[in-house]
Amino acid sequence: MKVSDILNSKGGTTYRISPEATVREAMDEINSKKIGALLVEAEGTLRGIVTERDIFRLLHKYADDSTTAFNSRIKDIMTTNVVIGLPDDDIDMVEALMTNNRFRHLPIMDGKKIAGIISIGDIVKTMAKNLQIENRYLKDYITGKYPG
């Protein structure tokens, strides 16, 4: 199975934010959309990614000064050295990449265009669904539901 299969099943919505946006704006977007990360985009180019963890670290740093934390700019807390995936990448390879490097969200690029983002949760759901289908076919085979 390929990354493009997950993107096709999720639909094409990818949430993005400007590097000049505030942390408060990012928090509002993440909370209202019930997502874990936003792609940071400027002038049509992927500049980074900001996650719940990035925001949590900032809030922890400024625990006694929430105004400074909330008014901080995304460009100051985002991850800029972003690992990306490609639509033709194999799901097993992407899962290993995310697990070994300890991140949960992977932007997917199709050339210079953002194709989407997948999470480790998307991968787990896909793998679980495939196991359920395989399990059903094996049970049907063992119980003789197939002629032959």
GROMACS elastic network, one bead per residue, 0.5 to 0.9 nm:
[ bonds ]
;  ai    aj funct       b0    kb
    1     4     6  0.84165   500
    1     5     6  0.67545   500
    1     6     6  0.85620   500
    1    89     6  0.85930   500
    1    90     6  0.59541   500
    1    91     6  0.58608   500
    1    92     6  0.81594   500
    2     5     6  0.54232   500
    2     6     6  0.72013   500
    2    87     6  0.67915   500
    2    88     6  0.56425   500
    2    89     6  0.55772   500
    2    91     6  0.53640   500
    2    92     6  0.86729   500
    3     6     6  0.53126   500
    3     7     6  0.64002   500
    3     8     6  0.87091   500
    3    85     6  0.80273   500
    3    86     6  0.71121   500
    3    88     6  0.61032   500
    3    89     6  0.56465   500
    3    90     6  0.62408   500
    3    91     6  0.58200   500
    3    94     6  0.80620   500
    3   108     6  0.82202   500
    3   118     6  0.81051   500
    3   123     6  0.88447   500
    4     8     6  0.60195   500
    4     9     6  0.85839   500
    4    86     6  0.80936   500
    4    88     6  0.63458   500
    4    89     6  0.79628   500
    4   108     6  0.89740   500
    4   115     6  0.88926   500
    5     8     6  0.51576   500
    5     9     6  0.62908   500
    5    10     6  0.87075   500
    5    87     6  0.82089   500
    6     9     6  0.51488   500
    6    10     6  0.61420   500
    6    11     6  0.86356   500
    6    91     6  0.87739   500
    6   118     6  0.75731   500
    6   122     6  0.71428   500
    6   123     6  0.76424   500
    6   126     6  0.72961   500
    7    10     6  0.51394   500
    7    11     6  0.60992   500
    7    12     6  0.69597   500
    7    87     6  0.80990   500
    7   108     6  0.89309   500
    7   115     6  0.80446   500
    7   116     6  0.67256   500
    7   117     6  0.76665   500
    7   118     6  0.72813   500
    8    11     6  0.54434   500
    8    12     6  0.73135   500
    9    12     6  0.89070   500
   10    13     6  0.79990   500
   10   118     6  0.88274   500
   10   122     6  0.84757   500
   11    14     6  0.88458   500
   11   116     6  0.89258   500
   12   115     6  0.78082   500
   12   116     6  0.67276   500
   13   116     6  0.72819   500
   13   117     6  0.89312   500
   14    38     6  0.80478   500
   14    39     6  0.78072   500
   14   114     6  0.85245   500
   14   115     6  0.82110   500
   14   116     6  0.55502   500
   14   117     6  0.66527   500
   15    29     6  0.84185   500
   15    30     6  0.88307   500
   15    33     6  0.85756   500
   15    35     6  0.88108   500
   15    37     6  0.81412   500
   15    38     6  0.56052   500
   15    39     6  0.64361   500
   15    40     6  0.88853   500
   15   116     6  0.87725   500
   15   117     6  0.88422   500
   16    37     6  0.88369   500
   16    38     6  0.51980   500
   16    40     6  0.56269   500
   16    41     6  0.62994   500
   16    49     6  0.88127   500
   17    20     6  0.83622   500
   17    21     6  0.67932   500
   17    25     6  0.86762   500
   17    26     6  0.72105   500
   17    29     6  0.87497   500
   17    38     6  0.63781   500
   17    39     6  0.62453   500
   17    41     6  0.60592   500
   17    42     6  0.82791   500
   17    49     6  0.89809   500
   17    50     6  0.88495   500
   17    74     6  0.83620   500
   18    21     6  0.53054   500
   18    22     6  0.87898   500
   18    39     6  0.85446   500
   18    40     6  0.55693   500
   18    41     6  0.54899   500
   18    42     6  0.59398   500
   18    47     6  0.89506   500
   18    74     6  0.74335   500
   18    75     6  0.82033   500
   19    22     6  0.81792   500
   19    40     6  0.59218   500
   19    41     6  0.68578   500
   19    42     6  0.69232   500
   19    47     6  0.77591   500
   19    48     6  0.83339   500
   19    73     6  0.67140   500
   19    76     6  0.81420   500
   19    78     6  0.80850   500
   20    73     6  0.55825   500
   20    74     6  0.61195   500
   20    75     6  0.63425   500
   21    24     6  0.82362   500
   21    25     6  0.63401   500
   21    26     6  0.72110   500
   21    71     6  0.88399   500
   21    72     6  0.83860   500
   21    73     6  0.56640   500
   21    74     6  0.57921   500
   21    75     6  0.80589   500
   22    25     6  0.52002   500
   22    26     6  0.64839   500
   22    27     6  0.86998   500
   22    69     6  0.89413   500
   22    70     6  0.66279   500
   22    71     6  0.53846   500
   22    72     6  0.55186   500
   22    74     6  0.57823   500
   22    75     6  0.88767   500
   23    27     6  0.60630   500
   23    28     6  0.85543   500
   23    55     6  0.71470   500
   23    69     6  0.70370   500
   23    70     6  0.50833   500
   23    71     6  0.61111   500
   23    72     6  0.56856   500
   23    73     6  0.59429   500
   23    74     6  0.58572   500
   23    77     6  0.86580   500
   24    27     6  0.50298   500
   24    28     6  0.61665   500
   24    29     6  0.86414   500
   24    69     6  0.82236   500
   24    71     6  0.65972   500
   24    72     6  0.81535   500
   24    73     6  0.89931   500
   25    28     6  0.51165   500
   25    29     6  0.62361   500
   25    30     6  0.86298   500
   25    70     6  0.83329   500
   25    71     6  0.89607   500
   26    29     6  0.50855   500
   26    30     6  0.60314   500
   26    31     6  0.83917   500
   26    37     6  0.89710   500
   26    38     6  0.76436   500
   26    50     6  0.82467   500
   26    55     6  0.86609   500
   26    74     6  0.77350   500
   27    30     6  0.51468   500
   27    31     6  0.59249   500
   27    32     6  0.83978   500
   27    52     6  0.80195   500
   27    55     6  0.77937   500
   27    70     6  0.87393   500
   28    31     6  0.51793   500
   28    32     6  0.59332   500
   28    33     6  0.84106   500
   29    32     6  0.52418   500
   29    33     6  0.59482   500
   29    34     6  0.81490   500
   29    35     6  0.83149   500
   29    38     6  0.83558   500
   30    33     6  0.54267   500
   30    34     6  0.57311   500
   30    35     6  0.52264   500
   30    36     6  0.62803   500
   30    37     6  0.67641   500
   30    38     6  0.72885   500
   30    51     6  0.85585   500
   30    52     6  0.78502   500
   31    34     6  0.50856   500
   31    35     6  0.68797   500
   31    36     6  0.84758   500
   32    35     6  0.81050   500
   33    36     6  0.89454   500
   35    38     6  0.79708   500
   35    52     6  0.87728   500
   36    50     6  0.87100   500
   36    51     6  0.57795   500
   36    52     6  0.56405   500
   36    53     6  0.85605   500
   36   104     6  0.85928   500
   36   105     6  0.79014   500
   36   119     6  0.85381   500
   37    49     6  0.69144   500
   37    50     6  0.56381   500
   37    52     6  0.63325   500
   37    53     6  0.89102   500
   37   104     6  0.89527   500
   37   105     6  0.69358   500
   37   117     6  0.89924   500
   38    48     6  0.88149   500
   38    49     6  0.58467   500
   38    50     6  0.54286   500
   38    51     6  0.64274   500
   39    46     6  0.70469   500
   39    47     6  0.78730   500
   39    48     6  0.62062   500
   39    50     6  0.64909   500
   39    51     6  0.87281   500
   39   107     6  0.74844   500
   39   117     6  0.82071   500
   40    45     6  0.84855   500
   40    46     6  0.60276   500
   40    47     6  0.54372   500
   40    49     6  0.51642   500
   40    50     6  0.68488   500
   40    74     6  0.80283   500
   40    75     6  0.82893   500
   40    78     6  0.77606   500
   41    44     6  0.61976   500
   41    45     6  0.54259   500
   41    47     6  0.53320   500
   41    48     6  0.70584   500
   41    49     6  0.85257   500
   42    45     6  0.54276   500
   42    46     6  0.67381   500
   42    47     6  0.65838   500
   43    46     6  0.85608   500
   44   113     6  0.81494   500
   44   114     6  0.89022   500
   45   112     6  0.75268   500
   45   113     6  0.77094   500
   45   114     6  0.81597   500
   46    49     6  0.82133   500
   46   112     6  0.85011   500
   46   113     6  0.84088   500
   46   114     6  0.73100   500
   47    75     6  0.87445   500
   47    78     6  0.88065   500
   47    79     6  0.86147   500
   47    80     6  0.62679   500
   47    81     6  0.87658   500
   47    82     6  0.83331   500
   48    75     6  0.82875   500
   48    78     6  0.60436   500
   48    79     6  0.53674   500
   48    81     6  0.70342   500
   48    82     6  0.60463   500
   49    78     6  0.55291   500
   49    79     6  0.53384   500
   49    80     6  0.68001   500
   49    81     6  0.89034   500
   49    82     6  0.70459   500
   49   105     6  0.87340   500
   49   107     6  0.82546   500
   50    53     6  0.81127   500
   50    54     6  0.61648   500
   50    55     6  0.76385   500
   50    74     6  0.72378   500
   50    75     6  0.89056   500
   50    77     6  0.72239   500
   50    79     6  0.62449   500
   50    80     6  0.89916   500
   51    54     6  0.52041   500
   51    55     6  0.65818   500
   51    56     6  0.86859   500
   51    78     6  0.77183   500
   51    79     6  0.85452   500
   51   105     6  0.82627   500
   52    55     6  0.51756   500
   52    56     6  0.60853   500
   52    57     6  0.86618   500
   53    57     6  0.61311   500
   53    58     6  0.86178   500
   54    57     6  0.52876   500
   54    58     6  0.64241   500
   54    59     6  0.88034   500
   54    77     6  0.63387   500
   54    78     6  0.68142   500
   54    79     6  0.80749   500
   55    58     6  0.51156   500
   55    59     6  0.61812   500
   55    60     6  0.85522   500
   55    69     6  0.86007   500
   55    77     6  0.75044   500
   55    78     6  0.88259   500
   56    59     6  0.50865   500
   56    60     6  0.60746   500
   56    61     6  0.85728   500
   57    60     6  0.50751   500
   57    61     6  0.61846   500
   57    62     6  0.87343   500
   57    77     6  0.89410   500
   58    61     6  0.50348   500
   58    62     6  0.62733   500
   58    63     6  0.83333   500
   58    69     6  0.63191   500
   58    70     6  0.89796   500
   58    72     6  0.88824   500
   58    77     6  0.74219   500
   59    62     6  0.51388   500
   59    63     6  0.55679   500
   59    64     6  0.88518   500
   59    65     6  0.84856   500
   59    66     6  0.68734   500
   59    69     6  0.58935   500
   59    70     6  0.81000   500
   60    64     6  0.86515   500
   61    64     6  0.83464   500
   61    65     6  0.87856   500
   61    69     6  0.82797   500
   62    65     6  0.50021   500
   62    66     6  0.60323   500
   62    67     6  0.86121   500
   62    68     6  0.71218   500
   62    69     6  0.59450   500
   63    66     6  0.61922   500
   63    69     6  0.82891   500
   65    68     6  0.57090   500
   65    69     6  0.67220   500
   66    70     6  0.59851   500
   66    71     6  0.84234   500
   67    70     6  0.52194   500
   67    71     6  0.60550   500
   67    72     6  0.84987   500
   68    71     6  0.52656   500
   68    72     6  0.60684   500
   69    72     6  0.53034   500
   69    73     6  0.87863   500
   70    73     6  0.83858   500
   72    75     6  0.85449   500
   72    76     6  0.70648   500
   72    77     6  0.81537   500
   73    76     6  0.55220   500
   73    77     6  0.72390   500
   73    78     6  0.89414   500
   74    77     6  0.54319   500
   74    78     6  0.57324   500
   75    78     6  0.55684   500
   75    79     6  0.85168   500
   75    80     6  0.85900   500
   76    79     6  0.89238   500
   77    80     6  0.89889   500
   79    82     6  0.63979   500
   82   106     6  0.83287   500
   82   107     6  0.80541   500
   83   106     6  0.69263   500
   83   107     6  0.74918   500
   84   106     6  0.58831   500
   84   107     6  0.51788   500
   84   108     6  0.56420   500
   84   109     6  0.66480   500
   85    88     6  0.84545   500
   85    89     6  0.66711   500
   85    94     6  0.73278   500
   85   106     6  0.64786   500
   85   107     6  0.61941   500
   85   109     6  0.62611   500
   85   110     6  0.87702   500
   85   117     6  0.87630   500
   86    89     6  0.53590   500
   86    90     6  0.89794   500
   86   107     6  0.85035   500
   86   108     6  0.52830   500
   86   109     6  0.54540   500
   86   110     6  0.62396   500
   86   111     6  0.84809   500
   86   115     6  0.84325   500
   87    90     6  0.84977   500
   87   108     6  0.65266   500
   87   109     6  0.71685   500
   87   110     6  0.66790   500
   87   115     6  0.76832   500
   89    92     6  0.86510   500
   89    93     6  0.71195   500
   89    94     6  0.68977   500
   90    93     6  0.53985   500
   90    94     6  0.63926   500
   90    95     6  0.87232   500
   91    94     6  0.51123   500
   91    95     6  0.60266   500
   91    96     6  0.85832   500
   91   123     6  0.70877   500
   91   127     6  0.88054   500
   92    95     6  0.51230   500
   92    96     6  0.62471   500
   92    97     6  0.86252   500
   92   123     6  0.87454   500
   93    96     6  0.51962   500
   93    97     6  0.61631   500
   93    98     6  0.87175   500
   94    98     6  0.61539   500
   94    99     6  0.85087   500
   94   106     6  0.85321   500
   94   123     6  0.86665   500
   95    98     6  0.52463   500
   95    99     6  0.60640   500
   95   100     6  0.84724   500
   95   120     6  0.69673   500
   95   123     6  0.69535   500
   95   124     6  0.87360   500
   96    99     6  0.50902   500
   96   100     6  0.58464   500
   96   101     6  0.83071   500
   97   100     6  0.53791   500
   97   101     6  0.60497   500
   97   102     6  0.82867   500
   97   103     6  0.86439   500
   98   101     6  0.53305   500
   98   102     6  0.57342   500
   98   103     6  0.53062   500
   98   104     6  0.62752   500
   98   105     6  0.77723   500
   98   106     6  0.76762   500
   98   119     6  0.89156   500
   98   120     6  0.72852   500
   99   102     6  0.50844   500
   99   103     6  0.67566   500
   99   104     6  0.78820   500
   99   120     6  0.83429   500
  100   103     6  0.82719   500
  103   106     6  0.78536   500
  103   119     6  0.88826   500
  103   120     6  0.82797   500
  104   118     6  0.83680   500
  104   119     6  0.54291   500
  104   120     6  0.51893   500
  104   121     6  0.79403   500
  105   117     6  0.67583   500
  105   118     6  0.57948   500
  105   120     6  0.65497   500
  105   121     6  0.89872   500
  106   116     6  0.86209   500
  106   117     6  0.55090   500
  106   118     6  0.53769   500
  106   119     6  0.62328   500
  106   120     6  0.83067   500
  107   114     6  0.73621   500
  107   115     6  0.77921   500
  107   116     6  0.60159   500
  107   118     6  0.65599   500
  107   119     6  0.88249   500
  108   113     6  0.87502   500
  108   114     6  0.61612   500
  108   115     6  0.53540   500
  108   116     6  0.51585   500
  108   117     6  0.53960   500
  108   118     6  0.73644   500
  109   112     6  0.64185   500
  109   113     6  0.56841   500
  109   115     6  0.51268   500
  109   116     6  0.71067   500
  109   117     6  0.86425   500
  110   113     6  0.52403   500
  110   114     6  0.61883   500
  110   115     6  0.56188   500
  110   116     6  0.89411   500
  111   114     6  0.80044   500
  111   115     6  0.88762   500
  114   117     6  0.82410   500
  118   121     6  0.80422   500
  118   122     6  0.61373   500
  118   123     6  0.76142   500
  119   122     6  0.51401   500
  119   123     6  0.66591   500
  119   124     6  0.88052   500
  120   123     6  0.50840   500
  120   124     6  0.62359   500
  120   125     6  0.86817   500
  121   124     6  0.50223   500
  121   125     6  0.61115   500
  121   126     6  0.85287   500
  122   125     6  0.52187   500
  122   126     6  0.62052   500
  122   127     6  0.86657   500
  123   126     6  0.51211   500
  123   127     6  0.61346   500
  123   128     6  0.85446   500
  124   127     6  0.51357   500
  124   128     6  0.60339   500
  124   129     6  0.85475   500
  125   128     6  0.51326   500
  125   129     6  0.61355   500
  125   130     6  0.86306   500
  126   129     6  0.51900   500
  126   130     6  0.62468   500
  126   131     6  0.86808   500
  127   130     6  0.51155   500
  127   131     6  0.62015   500
  127   132     6  0.87074   500
  128   131     6  0.50716   500
  128   132     6  0.62493   500
  128   133     6  0.87545   500
  129   132     6  0.51145   500
  129   133     6  0.63482   500
  129   134     6  0.86797   500
  130   133     6  0.51711   500
  130   134     6  0.61606   500
  130   135     6  0.84992   500
  131   134     6  0.50392   500
  131   135     6  0.59205   500
  131   136     6  0.85265   500
  132   135     6  0.50373   500
  132   136     6  0.61962   500
  132   137     6  0.87576   500
  133   136     6  0.51759   500
  133   137     6  0.63841   500
  133   138     6  0.87019   500
  134   137     6  0.52299   500
  134   138     6  0.61635   500
  134   139     6  0.86273   500
  135   138     6  0.51596   500
  135   139     6  0.61596   500
  135   140     6  0.85888   500
  136   139     6  0.51821   500
  136   140     6  0.61508   500
  136   141     6  0.85646   500
  137   140     6  0.50418   500
  137   141     6  0.60578   500
  137   142     6  0.85918   500
  138   142     6  0.61044   500
  138   143     6  0.85594   500
  139   142     6  0.51296   500
  139   143     6  0.60902   500
  139   144     6  0.85418   500
  139   145     6  0.86906   500
  140   143     6  0.52615   500
  140   144     6  0.61984   500
  140   145     6  0.51755   500
  140   146     6  0.69369   500
  141   144     6  0.52346   500
  141   145     6  0.59251   500
  141   146     6  0.59345   500
  142   145     6  0.77472   500
  142   146     6  0.88371   500
  143   146     6  0.83775   500
  144   147     6  0.71172   500
  144   148     6  0.86540   500
